[in-house]
């Protein structure tokens, strides 16, 4: 998705764990979820903003965190998501 970020005049930084991470998951579902988060970051952030994607090895799982400078989700909608 680097091209989409470039067109939007936004930047993306990927921080990978130095540890090898092996997960047992539906590859397409994981890809769709991360793509959705990145698409929303582009859509709801202003130009020249930065999105950071961090991949971490946790005790018995892996974690992916997407941080952007978007307007965020309203409290009303947030309760319906999480």
Secondary structure, DSSP 8 states (H G I E B T S, - for coil): -HHHHHHTT-EEEEE--SS-----S-HHHHHHHHHHHHHHHHHHS-TT-EEEEEEEE-SSSEEEEEE--S----HHHHHHH-
